[in-house]
Amino acid sequence: EVAKEVWANISSFAGYSFAKAHSASYAKVSFECAWLKAHHPAHFMARVLANEGGFYTACAYIEEARRFGIAIRGPCAAHSVWKTRREGQDAMRLGWHLVRGIGPRIATVIEEERNRAPFTGIADFMRRCRIPPRLLDYLARAGALDSLRPDLHRDQIRWIAQAVDLHGLHRHAQEQPGAQWIFPRPPCDDPPVPRLPEPNKYRAAFARFQLLGF
């Protein structure tokens, strides 16, 4: 009878218990994560996003980072690498892994080309990185090309992304990935841009949300 009573207690406890070693390891990880999140929030949240794990979506983690006062810097042709990473103490740069259509191979080409020589414009970026026209328009709408033409607003950048396809610039790719440059680099050869009304910040933000989910 004693054995039955003990076994019944063990059986009911097994429904919610952890092994002691399992509990101890979880406690250790919890303490470490809490310390990192409290003292190095940008670094911690960037690595949570880069890990692509956890219970919540990327959007939830990005909003949590925003509540911590971390500056959220979007995917960028001039700065992003494959994984999200910290930039400075209080900011993080979202990586290409969060952008639909960009895989590790394209991300590697972008980084290699950027390290060899800065991009002179959107057409230059398209040729050197072998970006398909449809993906180029996607990146323009997501704001990832803003840094290539800081003199233009988002709709004008998207206009160029569509124009380089119509002009067939992607089919005249004389610059091969890995080619040696002769400096100085040629000037920007993006097609002339018409005067277009500037989109308000809410429409631009909603377009980015539709494409990226955050």
C-alpha positions in Angstrom: 0.0 0.0 0.0 2.9 2.4 0.8 4.5 1.6 -2.6 1.2 2.3 -4.4 0.8 5.7 -2.6 4.4 6.7 -3.3 4.0 5.7 -7.0 0.7 7.7 -7.3 2.5 10.8 -5.9 5.3 10.3 -8.4 3.0 9.8 -11.3 1.0 12.9 -10.6 4.2 15.0 -10.1 5.6 13.7 -13.4 2.9 15.6 -15.2 4.6 19.0 -14.5 8.0 18.2 -13.1 11.5 18.8 -14.6 14.6 16.8 -13.9 16.8 18.7 -11.4 19.6 19.0 -14.0 17.1 20.3 -16.6 15.7 22.8 -14.1 19.2 24.0 -13.1 20.2 24.5 -16.8 17.1 26.5 -17.6 17.6 28.7 -14.5 21.2 29.4 -15.6 20.1 30.4 -19.1 17.3 32.6 -17.7 19.7 34.5 -15.4 22.2 35.0 -18.3 19.5 36.2 -20.7 18.0 38.5 -18.0 21.4 40.1 -17.4 22.1 40.6 -21.1 18.7 42.0 -21.8 19.0 44.4 -18.9 22.6 45.6 -19.6 23.1 45.0 -23.3 19.6 45.2 -24.8 20.6 46.0 -28.4 23.1 43.2 -28.6 20.7 40.7 -26.9 17.6 41.6 -29.1 19.8 41.5 -32.3 20.9 38.0 -31.5 17.4 36.8 -30.6 16.3 38.0 -34.1 19.4 36.5 -35.8 18.7 33.1 -34.1 15.3 33.0 -35.7 13.9 31.0 -32.8 11.6 31.8 -29.9 7.9 31.7 -29.4 7.1 35.0 -31.1 7.4 36.5 -34.6 10.2 38.8 -35.7 7.6 41.7 -35.5 7.1 41.1 -31.7 10.8 41.1 -31.0 11.3 44.3 -33.0 8.6 46.0 -31.1 10.1 44.8 -27.8 13.4 46.3 -28.9 11.7 49.5 -29.8 10.2 49.7 -26.2 13.7 49.4 -24.9 14.7 52.5 -26.8 16.8 50.6 -29.4 17.0 52.3 -32.8 15.6 49.9 -35.4 17.5 50.3 -38.7 15.9 48.5 -41.7 17.4 46.2 -44.3 19.9 48.2 -46.3 22.0 47.5 -49.5 24.9 49.6 -48.0 25.0 48.1 -44.5 23.0 44.9 -44.0 24.6 41.4 -43.8 22.8 38.1 -43.7 22.0 38.1 -39.9 20.6 40.9 -37.8 23.4 42.5 -35.8 24.0 45.3 -33.3 25.1 48.7 -34.6 26.7 50.7 -31.8 25.3 50.4 -28.2 21.7 51.4 -28.9 20.8 50.3 -32.4 20.5 47.2 -34.5 20.6 46.6 -38.2 18.0 44.2 -39.5 19.6 41.5 -41.7 18.7 40.0 -45.1 17.4 36.9 -43.4 14.2 38.8 -42.6 13.6 39.8 -46.2 11.6 37.6 -48.5 13.4 36.7 -51.7 16.9 37.3 -50.4 18.8 34.1 -49.7 22.3 33.6 -48.3 23.8 33.4 -51.7 22.5 36.9 -52.8 23.4 38.3 -49.4 26.9 37.1 -49.8 27.3 38.6 -53.2 25.9 42.0 -52.0 28.4 42.0 -49.1 31.4 41.0 -51.3 30.6 43.6 -54.0 30.0 46.3 -51.4 33.4 45.5 -49.8 35.2 45.8 -53.2 33.7 49.2 -54.0 30.7 51.3 -52.9 27.7 51.1 -55.1 27.3 54.2 -57.3 23.5 53.8 -57.7 20.6 51.5 -58.2 21.6 50.3 -61.7 25.1 49.6 -60.5 23.8 47.6 -57.5 21.5 45.6 -59.8 24.2 44.7 -62.3 27.0 43.8 -59.9 24.8 41.8 -57.6 22.7 40.1 -60.3 19.4 41.2 -58.7 16.4 40.2 -60.7 14.1 43.1 -61.7 11.2 42.0 -59.7 13.3 41.6 -56.5 14.8 45.0 -57.1 11.3 46.6 -57.0 10.6 44.6 -53.9 13.8 46.0 -52.2 12.9 49.5 -53.3 9.4 49.3 -51.7 11.0 47.8 -48.5 13.3 50.8 -48.2 16.5 48.7 -48.7 17.7 50.9 -51.5 17.2 54.3 -49.8 20.9 54.6 -48.9 22.0 54.2 -52.6 20.1 57.4 -53.6 19.6 59.5 -50.5 18.8 62.5 -52.7 15.5 60.8 -53.8 12.3 59.8 -52.0 10.9 56.3 -51.9 8.6 56.6 -54.9 11.4 58.0 -57.1 13.7 55.1 -56.0 11.0 52.6 -57.0 10.6 54.4 -60.3 14.3 53.8 -61.0 14.0 50.2 -60.0 11.3 49.7 -62.6 13.1 51.9 -65.2 16.3 50.0 -65.1 14.3 46.9 -66.1 12.6 48.6 -68.9 15.8 50.1 -70.2 17.3 46.6 -70.2 20.3 47.6 -68.0 20.2 44.3 -66.2 20.8 42.5 -69.6 23.9 44.6 -70.3 25.9 43.4 -67.3 29.4 44.2 -68.4 30.6 44.2 -64.8 31.1 40.7 -63.7 31.0 39.8 -59.9 34.6 39.5 -58.7 36.0 41.8 -61.5 38.8 44.1 -60.6 37.8 47.8 -60.6 39.9 50.6 -62.2 39.5 53.6 -59.9 38.0 56.1 -59.8 34.7 54.4 -60.2 32.3 55.7 -63.0 29.6 58.0 -61.8 26.0 57.0 -61.2 24.3 55.9 -64.4 20.7 55.6 -63.0 18.1 56.9 -65.5 16.9 60.5 -65.0 14.1 60.6 -62.5 10.9 62.6 -63.0 9.5 64.9 -60.3 7.0 62.7 -58.4 4.9 63.6 -55.3 6.6 62.4 -52.1 4.8 59.7 -50.3 3.7 60.5 -46.7 5.5 58.6 -44.0 2.4 56.5 -43.1 2.0 55.2 -46.7 5.7 54.4 -46.8 5.6 52.6 -43.5 2.5 50.6 -44.5 4.1 49.5 -47.7 7.2 48.3 -45.8 4.9 46.5 -43.3 3.1 44.7 -46.2 6.4 43.5 -47.6 8.4 42.6 -44.5 5.7 42.0 -41.8 7.1 44.6 -39.5 
